[in-house]
Amino acid sequence: MPTFQFDLFVVGGGSGGVRAARMAAQRGARVALAEAGALGGTCVNVGCIPKKLYSYAAHYAEAFHEAAGFGWQVEPPRFDWNTLKANRAIEISRLNGIYQQLLTGAGVQLLTGWATLVDAHTVQVGEQRYTAEHILVATGGTPTVPSIPGAEHAVVSDAMFDLEPFPQRLLVVGGGYIACEFASIFNGLGSKVTQVYRGEQVLRGFDDDVRSFLAQEVRKAGVDLRLQSDVASILRTAAGLEVRLSNGDTLTVDQVLYAIGRVPNVQGMGLEALGLAQGKDGAIQVDRHYQTSVPSIYALGDVTARLQLTPVALGEAMALVDHLLGPKAGKAARQMDYELIPTAVFTHPNIGTVGLSEAAARQQFGQVSIFRSEFKALKHTLSGSTERTLMKLVVDDASDRVVGLHMVGADAGEVVQGFAVAMKAGATKAVFDSTIGIHPTMAEEFVTMREPVPLPV
């Protein structure tokens, strides 16, 4: 019987890795975790948390302007980029410390350095080798940049929080949620933002009404959104970065952000030598218990390229620990359910969504009813803003279940979270209709939409 130094060795200190390591150690397992960077991974350091903080910062510009309609006399505000950066850095450092305390308090041995897999039970960190019965790869993802002339002059999303100086002219390349979020954020902070995307509409995979409505709103807010366009080359000049687009147009900007997607962070880990099965862009292939083709090695989170969301990685981590060590006494083993996962996009205005798009619902169920409402929020009757709100329900006719719920508007993520619970419980449109709304709120619109949208002729 082989003797291992650890029961579980976790490679990667992001959300999924930290959760798995901490929970396993709390169950009495001998656990080590190796991380080459700051604890917390993408979400804490260069993703969800700092991006939401910067989104808050950008919203203040709107708030100062809108206050006049409510009787407030506000002196012309002045934005200090360096103050925002410094305060964000303090908060992220605090969170890094909390992650470290959680791990060490649970008894996890922390190792700093790049980890490579030597064999099915051995991990090397620096010059030291460690053995473990189980190895978990939770190294997340990394941004990608295409090979075009001048690509070295562009930055990726990881670098956006500490740019120096603040970019007065910003080009955002991409149409996914990261690209759209940064376009909104820097537009709100005062940049002149141009966003180019080679597709017909931003946010591929989202409901089509949400996509077109969001594009309309961000354009109204000042983002120069150019669709079916791409970057051909970037050249540094005395005036800035001269960008030539695929249609022949040129523009000069201070910074170019490439946000065209993320790929699994697997380079230099030795996975190929182990014969570990990988898919597109190196994504680690796993079964329903997150086990790879090498039985002692597991993987979860963004490195598997299933759903690149922090709460998904956390849920997978809890399910994995129950699978490896058994559930807590009196509890059933947790399973990760990938249906009806809610998500938000922190554009201006926000997007909140759970369930199927209209197109996906029609494909899956055939007959569906659509309930849609577009309006100016009460706040903006005095604010002077032209921002509008979109709410949409997708209902399966056969069961009356609400199978899709979508919102574009202020605090959409906060609103949609509660409705996600109802949908997870199987709420029907009749249940929505019988629920009393909270008045006056935007959220009440979801329980007061009575007439379906007429079917297309």
HUQUI-V273048 format. One record per residue. N is the residue number from 1. PHI is phi as a letter, one per 30 degrees, with the letter a starting at -180 (NA if undefined). Layout:
BEGIN
n=N phi=PHI
n=N phi=PHI
END
This chain:
BEGIN
n=1 phi=NA
n=2 phi=d
n=3 phi=c
n=4 phi=c
n=5 phi=d
n=6 phi=b
n=7 phi=d
n=8 phi=b
n=9 phi=c
n=10 phi=c
n=11 phi=c
n=12 phi=j
n=13 phi=c
n=14 phi=d
n=15 phi=e
n=16 phi=d
n=17 phi=d
n=18 phi=d
n=19 phi=d
n=20 phi=d
n=21 phi=d
n=22 phi=d
n=23 phi=d
n=24 phi=d
n=25 phi=d
n=26 phi=d
n=27 phi=d
n=28 phi=j
n=29 phi=d
n=30 phi=d
n=31 phi=b
n=32 phi=b
n=33 phi=b
n=34 phi=c
n=35 phi=b
n=36 phi=d
n=37 phi=c
n=38 phi=d
n=39 phi=d
n=40 phi=j
n=41 phi=i
n=42 phi=e
n=43 phi=e
n=44 phi=d
n=45 phi=c
n=46 phi=b
n=47 phi=b
n=48 phi=e
n=49 phi=d
n=50 phi=d
n=51 phi=d
n=52 phi=d
n=53 phi=d
n=54 phi=d
n=55 phi=d
n=56 phi=e
n=57 phi=e
n=58 phi=d
n=59 phi=d
n=60 phi=d
n=61 phi=e
n=62 phi=d
n=63 phi=d
n=64 phi=d
n=65 phi=d
n=66 phi=d
n=67 phi=e
n=68 phi=e
n=69 phi=d
n=70 phi=c
n=71 phi=j
n=72 phi=d
n=73 phi=c
n=74 phi=c
n=75 phi=d
n=76 phi=e
n=77 phi=d
n=78 phi=b
n=79 phi=c
n=80 phi=c
n=81 phi=d
n=82 phi=d
n=83 phi=d
n=84 phi=d
n=85 phi=d
n=86 phi=d
n=87 phi=d
n=88 phi=d
n=89 phi=d
n=90 phi=d
n=91 phi=d
n=92 phi=d
n=93 phi=d
n=94 phi=d
n=95 phi=d
n=96 phi=e
n=97 phi=d
n=98 phi=d
n=99 phi=e
n=100 phi=d
n=101 phi=d
n=102 phi=d
n=103 phi=d
n=104 phi=d
n=105 phi=d
n=106 phi=d
n=107 phi=j
n=108 phi=d
n=109 phi=d
n=110 phi=c
n=111 phi=b
n=112 phi=c
n=113 phi=k
n=114 phi=d
n=115 phi=c
n=116 phi=b
n=117 phi=c
n=118 phi=d
n=119 phi=a
n=120 phi=d
n=121 phi=b
n=122 phi=b
n=123 phi=b
n=124 phi=c
n=125 phi=b
n=126 phi=i
n=127 phi=c
n=128 phi=c
n=129 phi=c
n=130 phi=b
n=131 phi=c
n=132 phi=a
n=133 phi=d
n=134 phi=b
n=135 phi=b
n=136 phi=c
n=137 phi=c
n=138 phi=b
n=139 phi=c
n=140 phi=i
n=141 phi=b
n=142 phi=b
n=143 phi=d
n=144 phi=b
n=145 phi=b
n=146 phi=d
n=147 phi=d
n=148 phi=b
n=149 phi=e
n=150 phi=i
n=151 phi=e
n=152 phi=d
n=153 phi=d
n=154 phi=d
n=155 phi=b
n=156 phi=c
n=157 phi=e
n=158 phi=e
n=159 phi=c
n=160 phi=d
n=161 phi=d
n=162 phi=b
n=163 phi=e
n=164 phi=b
n=165 phi=d
n=166 phi=d
n=167 phi=d
n=168 phi=d
n=169 phi=b
n=170 phi=b
n=171 phi=c
n=172 phi=c
n=173 phi=c
n=174 phi=k
n=175 phi=b
n=176 phi=d
n=177 phi=d
n=178 phi=d
n=179 phi=d
n=180 phi=d
n=181 phi=d
n=182 phi=d
n=183 phi=d
n=184 phi=d
n=185 phi=d
n=186 phi=d
n=187 phi=d
n=188 phi=d
n=189 phi=d
n=190 phi=k
n=191 phi=d
n=192 phi=d
n=193 phi=c
n=194 phi=c
n=195 phi=b
n=196 phi=c
n=197 phi=b
n=198 phi=d
n=199 phi=d
n=200 phi=d
n=201 phi=a
n=202 phi=d
n=203 phi=h
n=204 phi=e
n=205 phi=j
n=206 phi=d
n=207 phi=e
n=208 phi=d
n=209 phi=d
n=210 phi=d
n=211 phi=d
n=212 phi=d
n=213 phi=d
n=214 phi=d
n=215 phi=e
n=216 phi=d
n=217 phi=d
n=218 phi=d
n=219 phi=d
n=220 phi=e
n=221 phi=d
n=222 phi=k
n=223 phi=d
n=224 phi=d
n=225 phi=d
n=226 phi=c
n=227 phi=c
n=228 phi=h
n=229 phi=b
n=230 phi=b
n=231 phi=d
n=232 phi=c
n=233 phi=a
n=234 phi=b
n=235 phi=b
n=236 phi=d
n=237 phi=b
n=238 phi=d
n=239 phi=d
n=240 phi=k
n=241 phi=c
n=242 phi=c
n=243 phi=c
n=244 phi=c
n=245 phi=c
n=246 phi=d
n=247 phi=c
n=248 phi=j
n=249 phi=d
n=250 phi=b
n=251 phi=b
n=252 phi=c
n=253 phi=b
n=254 phi=c
n=255 phi=a
n=256 phi=c
n=257 phi=c
n=258 phi=c
n=259 phi=b
n=260 phi=c
n=261 phi=k
n=262 phi=b
n=263 phi=c
n=264 phi=e
n=265 phi=d
n=266 phi=b
n=267 phi=d
n=268 phi=i
n=269 phi=c
n=270 phi=i
n=271 phi=d
n=272 phi=d
n=273 phi=d
n=274 phi=d
n=275 phi=i
n=276 phi=d
n=277 phi=d
n=278 phi=b
n=279 phi=c
n=280 phi=e
n=281 phi=h
n=282 phi=i
n=283 phi=e
n=284 phi=d
n=285 phi=d
n=286 phi=b
n=287 phi=c
n=288 phi=d
n=289 phi=c
n=290 phi=i
n=291 phi=d
n=292 phi=d
n=293 phi=d
n=294 phi=c
n=295 phi=e
n=296 phi=d
n=297 phi=c
n=298 phi=b
n=299 phi=a
n=300 phi=a
n=301 phi=i
n=302 phi=d
n=303 phi=d
n=304 phi=c
n=305 phi=h
n=306 phi=d
n=307 phi=b
n=308 phi=d
n=309 phi=b
n=310 phi=e
n=311 phi=d
n=312 phi=d
n=313 phi=d
n=314 phi=d
n=315 phi=d
n=316 phi=d
n=317 phi=d
n=318 phi=d
n=319 phi=d
n=320 phi=d
n=321 phi=d
n=322 phi=d
n=323 phi=d
n=324 phi=d
n=325 phi=c
n=326 phi=i
n=327 phi=d
n=328 phi=d
n=329 phi=e
n=330 phi=i
n=331 phi=c
n=332 phi=d
n=333 phi=d
n=334 phi=d
n=335 phi=b
n=336 phi=d
n=337 phi=c
n=338 phi=c
n=339 phi=c
n=340 phi=h
n=341 phi=d
n=342 phi=d
n=343 phi=a
n=344 phi=b
n=345 phi=b
n=346 phi=c
n=347 phi=d
n=348 phi=c
n=349 phi=d
n=350 phi=d
n=351 phi=c
n=352 phi=b
n=353 phi=a
n=354 phi=b
n=355 phi=i
n=356 phi=c
n=357 phi=d
n=358 phi=e
n=359 phi=d
n=360 phi=d
n=361 phi=d
n=362 phi=d
n=363 phi=d
n=364 phi=d
n=365 phi=c
n=366 phi=i
n=367 phi=d
n=368 phi=b
n=369 phi=c
n=370 phi=c
n=371 phi=c
n=372 phi=b
n=373 phi=b
n=374 phi=b
n=375 phi=a
n=376 phi=c
n=377 phi=d
n=378 phi=e
n=379 phi=e
n=380 phi=d
n=381 phi=d
n=382 phi=c
n=383 phi=d
n=384 phi=i
n=385 phi=d
n=386 phi=c
n=387 phi=d
n=388 phi=c
n=389 phi=c
n=390 phi=c
n=391 phi=b
n=392 phi=b
n=393 phi=c
n=394 phi=c
n=395 phi=b
n=396 phi=d
n=397 phi=d
n=398 phi=d
n=399 phi=c
n=400 phi=i
n=401 phi=d
n=402 phi=d
n=403 phi=c
n=404 phi=a
n=405 phi=b
n=406 phi=b
n=407 phi=b
n=408 phi=b
n=409 phi=l
n=410 phi=e
n=411 phi=h
n=412 phi=e
n=413 phi=d
n=414 phi=d
n=415 phi=d
n=416 phi=d
n=417 phi=e
n=418 phi=d
n=419 phi=d
n=420 phi=d
n=421 phi=d
n=422 phi=d
n=423 phi=d
n=424 phi=d
n=425 phi=d
n=426 phi=j
n=427 phi=e
n=428 phi=c
n=429 phi=d
n=430 phi=d
n=431 phi=d
n=432 phi=e
n=433 phi=d
n=434 phi=d
n=435 phi=d
n=436 phi=d
n=437 phi=d
n=438 phi=c
n=439 phi=c
n=440 phi=c
n=441 phi=b
n=442 phi=d
n=443 phi=e
n=444 phi=d
n=445 phi=d
n=446 phi=d
n=447 phi=c
n=448 phi=b
n=449 phi=d
n=450 phi=c
n=451 phi=c
n=452 phi=d
n=453 phi=d
n=454 phi=e
n=455 phi=d
n=456 phi=d
n=457 phi=d
END
